Amino acid sequence: MTNNNVAPQPVPQQPSQPQQPVVYPNPVMQPNQPQPNQPQQNKKPVWKKWWFWVIIVLAVFAIAGQGANTSGNAASNTQSSSTAQQSETNSNKSEQSNQSDTEQKKNSEEPDVPADYKSALRQADTYANTMHMSKAGVYDQLTSEYGGKFSAEAAQYAVDNVKTDWNANALAKAKSYQETMAMSPEAIRDQLTSQAGEKFTPEEANYAIEHLND
């Protein structure tokens, strides 16, 4: 009889092999395949910077200021030049007008003045401003037979139109009498007003005595 209680035989175990690490294949980058997004810094454009607009504003003001100065200087120079030209033009017109008026007056007067009147006036100027004679003395000299021998009308025209200072003439005569003849003031006064002397008016003689020692 067969024994059914036979003990099971152990199954021989296979030697364990070392476990290999699992290697995952790297993804193959295809051409034109977008790169994975990299973190980027958020940079503001330059025109959003505050200092950019400050520079722009300063530049605008600087350009505007230069333009205003240039325009102001140009306008000032133009106005000054225009004013100077206008002033010069007005001055020239005034001079021309004065010359024209003088010539017209001269032309209107000269034909009416006889030649002997003009000659008497020239002699009267010499007697009055060189010899310091009085108005009456000049008249007598012009009409004298031993002097100018001018007519009474010519002599009167001459003494009325000669340019001189009769007071200054009286003073010059008074100083001459004082310095050369050592005359007193009263004697000088008499000599100045005498009809046989200088023939100055009493007012002219008084002026001379009052300023004799000036």
C-alpha positions as YAML, in Angstrom:
chain: A
units: angstrom
residues:
- id: 1
  name: MET
  ca: [0.00, 0.00, 0.00]
- id: 2
  name: THR
  ca: [1.13, 3.33, -1.02]
- id: 3
  name: ASN
  ca: [1.69, 6.03, 1.56]
- id: 4
  name: ASN
  ca: [-0.30, 9.09, 0.56]
- id: 5
  name: ASN
  ca: [1.06, 11.21, 3.33]
- id: 6
  name: VAL
  ca: [4.20, 12.18, 1.52]
- id: 7
  name: ALA
  ca: [5.50, 15.56, 2.58]
- id: 8
  name: PRO
  ca: [5.55, 18.23, -0.25]
- id: 9
  name: GLN
  ca: [8.88, 18.98, -1.60]
- id: 10
  name: PRO
  ca: [10.02, 22.66, -1.47]
- id: 11
  name: VAL
  ca: [10.07, 24.49, -4.76]
- id: 12
  name: PRO
  ca: [13.50, 25.82, -5.45]
- id: 13
  name: GLN
  ca: [13.50, 29.64, -5.71]
- id: 14
  name: GLN
  ca: [15.09, 31.45, -8.58]
- id: 15
  name: PRO
  ca: [17.80, 33.83, -7.64]
- id: 16
  name: SER
  ca: [16.45, 37.43, -7.63]
- id: 17
  name: GLN
  ca: [17.91, 39.79, -10.16]
- id: 18
  name: PRO
  ca: [18.75, 43.34, -9.27]
- id: 19
  name: GLN
  ca: [15.93, 45.79, -10.17]
- id: 20
  name: GLN
  ca: [16.84, 48.17, -12.98]
- id: 21
  name: PRO
  ca: [15.89, 51.83, -12.55]
- id: 22
  name: VAL
  ca: [13.13, 53.01, -14.74]
- id: 23
  name: VAL
  ca: [14.39, 55.46, -17.29]
- id: 24
  name: TYR
  ca: [11.87, 57.68, -18.93]
- id: 25
  name: PRO
  ca: [12.74, 58.87, -22.39]
- id: 26
  name: ASN
  ca: [13.46, 62.62, -22.71]
- id: 27
  name: PRO
  ca: [10.98, 64.37, -24.88]
- id: 28
  name: VAL
  ca: [12.38, 65.08, -28.25]
- id: 29
  name: MET
  ca: [12.25, 68.77, -29.14]
- id: 30
  name: GLN
  ca: [10.65, 69.17, -32.48]
- id: 31
  name: PRO
  ca: [11.67, 71.98, -34.81]
- id: 32
  name: ASN
  ca: [9.65, 75.20, -34.37]
- id: 33
  name: GLN
  ca: [8.17, 73.69, -31.21]
- id: 34
  name: PRO
  ca: [7.59, 76.57, -28.74]
- id: 35
  name: GLN
  ca: [9.97, 76.64, -25.85]
- id: 36
  name: PRO
  ca: [8.49, 76.31, -22.50]
- id: 37
  name: ASN
  ca: [7.64, 79.71, -21.07]
- id: 38
  name: GLN
  ca: [10.38, 81.13, -18.91]
- id: 39
  name: PRO
  ca: [9.51, 83.51, -16.15]
- id: 40
  name: GLN
  ca: [10.23, 87.06, -17.34]
- id: 41
  name: GLN
  ca: [10.46, 90.29, -15.45]
- id: 42
  name: ASN
  ca: [7.71, 92.78, -16.19]
- id: 43
  name: LYS
  ca: [9.65, 95.80, -17.56]
- id: 44
  name: LYS
  ca: [7.80, 99.09, -18.20]
- id: 45
  name: PRO
  ca: [8.36, 100.77, -21.56]
- id: 46
  name: VAL
  ca: [10.57, 103.89, -21.45]
- id: 47
  name: TRP
  ca: [7.66, 106.18, -22.29]
- id: 48
  name: LYS
  ca: [5.94, 105.02, -19.11]
- id: 49
  name: LYS
  ca: [8.83, 106.15, -16.93]
- id: 50
  name: TRP
  ca: [8.17, 109.39, -14.98]
- id: 51
  name: TRP
  ca: [11.65, 110.77, -15.64]
- id: 52
  name: PHE
  ca: [11.13, 110.38, -19.39]
- id: 53
  name: TRP
  ca: [8.21, 112.84, -19.32]
- id: 54
  name: VAL
  ca: [10.13, 115.22, -17.06]
- id: 55
  name: ILE
  ca: [12.92, 115.39, -19.65]
- id: 56
  name: ILE
  ca: [10.38, 115.92, -22.44]
- id: 57
  name: VAL
  ca: [8.68, 118.78, -20.55]
- id: 58
  name: LEU
  ca: [12.02, 120.48, -19.78]
- id: 59
  name: ALA
  ca: [13.10, 120.19, -23.39]
- id: 60
  name: VAL
  ca: [9.82, 121.70, -24.60]
- id: 61
  name: PHE
  ca: [10.15, 124.64, -22.20]
- id: 62
  name: ALA
  ca: [13.76, 125.21, -23.22]
- id: 63
  name: ILE
  ca: [12.89, 125.26, -26.93]
- id: 64
  name: ALA
  ca: [9.91, 127.52, -26.29]
- id: 65
  name: GLY
  ca: [12.05, 129.92, -24.23]
- id: 66
  name: GLN
  ca: [14.71, 130.15, -26.93]
- id: 67
  name: GLY
  ca: [12.06, 130.78, -29.55]
- id: 68
  name: ALA
  ca: [10.46, 133.51, -27.43]
- id: 69
  name: ASN
  ca: [13.82, 135.21, -26.79]
- id: 70
  name: THR
  ca: [14.70, 135.07, -30.45]
- id: 71
  name: SER
  ca: [11.32, 136.48, -31.45]
- id: 72
  name: GLY
  ca: [11.51, 139.17, -28.77]
- id: 73
  name: ASN
  ca: [15.02, 140.22, -29.79]
- id: 74
  name: ALA
  ca: [14.07, 140.27, -33.43]
- id: 75
  name: ALA
  ca: [10.95, 142.32, -32.71]
- id: 76
  name: SER
  ca: [12.92, 144.73, -30.49]
- id: 77
  name: ASN
  ca: [15.65, 145.15, -33.10]
- id: 78
  name: THR
  ca: [13.06, 145.70, -35.80]
- id: 79
  name: GLN
  ca: [11.19, 148.25, -33.71]
- id: 80
  name: SER
  ca: [14.41, 150.08, -32.74]
- id: 81
  name: SER
  ca: [15.55, 150.17, -36.35]
- id: 82
  name: SER
  ca: [12.14, 151.41, -37.47]
- id: 83
  name: THR
  ca: [12.07, 154.09, -34.74]
- id: 84
  name: ALA
  ca: [15.59, 155.25, -35.62]
- id: 85
  name: GLN
  ca: [14.76, 155.42, -39.32]
- id: 86
  name: GLN
  ca: [11.54, 157.30, -38.62]
- id: 87
  name: SER
  ca: [13.35, 159.74, -36.31]
- id: 88
  name: GLU
  ca: [16.07, 160.30, -38.90]
- id: 89
  name: THR
  ca: [13.44, 160.82, -41.60]
- id: 90
  name: ASN
  ca: [11.55, 163.30, -39.43]
- id: 91
  name: SER
  ca: [14.79, 165.11, -38.61]
- id: 92
  name: ASN
  ca: [15.72, 165.36, -42.29]
- id: 93
  name: LYS
  ca: [12.25, 166.63, -43.13]
- id: 94
  name: SER
  ca: [12.46, 169.20, -40.34]
- id: 95
  name: GLU
  ca: [15.89, 170.40, -41.52]
- id: 96
  name: GLN
  ca: [14.70, 170.61, -45.09]
- id: 97
  name: SER
  ca: [11.60, 172.50, -43.99]
- id: 98
  name: ASN
  ca: [13.67, 174.94, -41.93]
- id: 99
  name: GLN
  ca: [16.11, 175.48, -44.78]
- id: 100
  name: SER
  ca: [13.23, 176.01, -47.17]
- id: 101
  name: ASP
  ca: [11.58, 178.50, -44.81]
- id: 102
  name: THR
  ca: [14.88, 180.35, -44.30]
- id: 103
  name: GLU
  ca: [15.54, 180.52, -48.02]
- id: 104
  name: GLN
  ca: [12.02, 181.70, -48.73]
- id: 105
  name: LYS
  ca: [12.27, 184.34, -46.01]
- id: 106
  name: LYS
  ca: [15.67, 185.42, -47.27]
- id: 107
  name: ASN
  ca: [14.47, 185.56, -50.84]
- id: 108
  name: SER
  ca: [11.37, 187.48, -49.81]
- id: 109
  name: GLU
  ca: [13.35, 189.98, -47.75]
- id: 110
  name: GLU
  ca: [16.43, 190.53, -49.88]
- id: 111
  name: PRO
  ca: [14.71, 191.97, -52.95]
- id: 112
  name: ASP
  ca: [13.01, 194.58, -50.73]
- id: 113
  name: VAL
  ca: [16.28, 195.75, -49.11]
- id: 114
  name: PRO
  ca: [18.28, 198.24, -51.21]
- id: 115
  name: ALA
  ca: [21.99, 197.73, -51.58]
- id: 116
  name: ASP
  ca: [22.89, 200.87, -49.60]
- id: 117
  name: TYR
  ca: [20.76, 199.62, -46.69]
- id: 118
  name: LYS
  ca: [22.78, 196.39, -46.63]
- id: 119
  name: SER
  ca: [26.03, 198.35, -46.73]
- id: 120
  name: ALA
  ca: [24.88, 200.57, -43.87]
- id: 121
  name: LEU
  ca: [23.97, 197.47, -41.85]
- id: 122
  name: ARG
  ca: [27.45, 196.00, -42.36]
- id: 123
  name: GLN
  ca: [29.10, 199.24, -41.20]
- id: 124
  name: ALA
  ca: [26.75, 199.45, -38.24]
- id: 125
  name: ASP
  ca: [27.81, 195.95, -37.19]
- id: 126
  name: THR
  ca: [31.46, 197.05, -37.20]
- id: 127
  name: TYR
  ca: [30.79, 200.22, -35.20]
- id: 128
  name: ALA
  ca: [28.59, 198.45, -32.66]
- id: 129
  name: ASN
  ca: [30.46, 195.18, -32.10]
- id: 130
  name: THR
  ca: [34.05, 196.27, -32.69]
- id: 131
  name: MET
  ca: [34.10, 199.88, -31.43]
- id: 132
  name: HIS
  ca: [31.31, 199.40, -28.83]
- id: 133
  name: MET
  ca: [29.46, 202.55, -29.89]
- id: 134
  name: SER
  ca: [25.95, 203.46, -28.77]
- id: 135
  name: LYS
  ca: [22.94, 203.27, -31.03]
- id: 136
  name: ALA
  ca: [22.86, 207.05, -31.47]
- id: 137
  name: GLY
  ca: [26.62, 207.13, -32.00]
- id: 138
  name: VAL
  ca: [26.34, 204.51, -34.76]
- id: 139
  name: TYR
  ca: [23.55, 206.45, -36.44]
- id: 140
  name: ASP
  ca: [25.53, 209.70, -36.37]
- id: 141
  name: GLN
  ca: [28.60, 207.96, -37.75]
- id: 142
  name: LEU
  ca: [26.63, 206.44, -40.61]
- id: 143
  name: THR
  ca: [25.03, 209.75, -41.61]
- id: 144
  name: SER
  ca: [28.09, 211.95, -41.00]
- id: 145
  name: GLU
  ca: [29.75, 213.75, -43.89]
- id: 146
  name: TYR
  ca: [33.00, 212.50, -42.41]
- id: 147
  name: GLY
  ca: [31.70, 209.01, -41.87]
- id: 148
  name: GLY
  ca: [29.49, 206.70, -43.88]
- id: 149
  name: LYS
  ca: [27.45, 209.41, -45.64]
- id: 150
  name: PHE
  ca: [24.44, 207.13, -45.77]
- id: 151
  name: SER
  ca: [20.91, 208.42, -46.01]
- id: 152
  name: ALA
  ca: [18.87, 208.81, -42.86]
- id: 153
  name: GLU
  ca: [16.64, 205.92, -43.97]
- id: 154
  name: ALA
  ca: [19.57, 203.58, -44.59]
- id: 155
  name: ALA
  ca: [21.17, 204.54, -41.26]
- id: 156
  name: GLN
  ca: [17.92, 204.03, -39.39]
- id: 157
  name: TYR
  ca: [17.45, 200.62, -41.01]
- id: 158
  name: ALA
  ca: [20.98, 199.68, -39.99]
- id: 159
  name: VAL
  ca: [20.70, 200.64, -36.30]
- id: 160
  name: ASP
  ca: [17.28, 198.99, -36.04]
- id: 161
  name: ASN
  ca: [18.52, 195.67, -37.49]
- id: 162
  name: VAL
  ca: [22.08, 195.39, -36.24]
- id: 163
  name: LYS
  ca: [22.53, 192.56, -33.73]
- id: 164
  name: THR
  ca: [24.33, 193.84, -30.64]
- id: 165
  name: ASP
  ca: [23.94, 194.43, -26.90]
- id: 166
  name: TRP
  ca: [23.83, 198.19, -26.20]
- id: 167
  name: ASN
  ca: [24.18, 197.65, -22.43]
- id: 168
  name: ALA
  ca: [27.33, 195.61, -23.00]
- id: 169
  name: ASN
  ca: [28.68, 198.37, -25.25]
- id: 170
  name: ALA
  ca: [28.08, 200.98, -22.53]
- id: 171
  name: LEU
  ca: [29.86, 198.77, -19.98]
- id: 172
  name: ALA
  ca: [32.83, 198.26, -22.32]
- id: 173
  name: LYS
  ca: [33.16, 202.05, -22.80]
- id: 174
  name: ALA
  ca: [32.88, 202.66, -19.04]
- id: 175
  name: LYS
  ca: [35.66, 200.18, -18.26]
- id: 176
  name: SER
  ca: [37.83, 201.82, -20.93]
- id: 177
  name: TYR
  ca: [37.38, 205.25, -19.30]
- id: 178
  name: GLN
  ca: [38.09, 203.79, -15.85]
- id: 179
  name: GLU
  ca: [41.24, 201.93, -16.87]
- id: 180
  name: THR
  ca: [42.80, 204.43, -19.29]
- id: 181
  name: MET
  ca: [41.67, 207.76, -17.85]
- id: 182
  name: ALA
  ca: [41.02, 206.82, -14.17]
- id: 183
  name: MET
  ca: [37.66, 208.58, -14.22]
- id: 184
  name: SER
  ca: [35.16, 208.41, -11.34]
- id: 185
  name: PRO
  ca: [31.84, 206.62, -11.80]
- id: 186
  name: GLU
  ca: [29.89, 209.86, -11.99]
- id: 187
  name: ALA
  ca: [32.28, 211.31, -14.53]
- id: 188
  name: ILE
  ca: [31.99, 208.13, -16.55]
- id: 189
  name: ARG
  ca: [28.18, 208.36, -16.36]
- id: 190
  name: ASP
  ca: [28.28, 211.92, -17.71]
- id: 191
  name: GLN
  ca: [30.62, 210.91, -20.51]
- id: 192
  name: LEU
  ca: [28.40, 207.98, -21.49]
- id: 193
  name: THR
  ca: [25.21, 210.06, -21.70]
- id: 194
  name: SER
  ca: [26.72, 213.26, -23.09]
- id: 195
  name: GLN
  ca: [25.52, 214.34, -26.53]
- id: 196
  name: ALA
  ca: [29.08, 215.42, -27.19]
- id: 197
  name: GLY
  ca: [30.31, 212.08, -25.92]
- id: 198
  name: GLU
  ca: [29.07, 208.51, -26.31]
- id: 199
  name: LYS
  ca: [25.30, 209.27, -26.46]
- id: 200
  name: PHE
  ca: [24.15, 206.17, -24.52]
- id: 201
  name: THR
  ca: [20.74, 206.27, -22.90]
- id: 202
  name: PRO
  ca: [20.50, 206.90, -19.11]
- id: 203
  name: GLU
  ca: [19.39, 203.27, -18.62]
- id: 204
  name: GLU
  ca: [22.42, 201.94, -20.48]
- id: 205
  name: ALA
  ca: [24.73, 204.26, -18.53]
- id: 206
  name: ASN
  ca: [23.22, 203.11, -15.22]
- id: 207
  name: TYR
  ca: [23.76, 199.46, -16.21]
- id: 208
  name: ALA
  ca: [27.41, 200.23, -16.98]
- id: 209
  name: ILE
  ca: [28.02, 202.01, -13.65]
- id: 210
  name: GLU
  ca: [26.30, 199.22, -11.67]
- id: 211
  name: HIS
  ca: [28.52, 196.55, -13.25]
- id: 212
  name: LEU
  ca: [31.67, 198.62, -13.50]
- id: 213
  name: ASN
  ca: [33.52, 196.62, -10.86]
- id: 214
  name: ASP
  ca: [32.17, 193.16, -11.74]
...
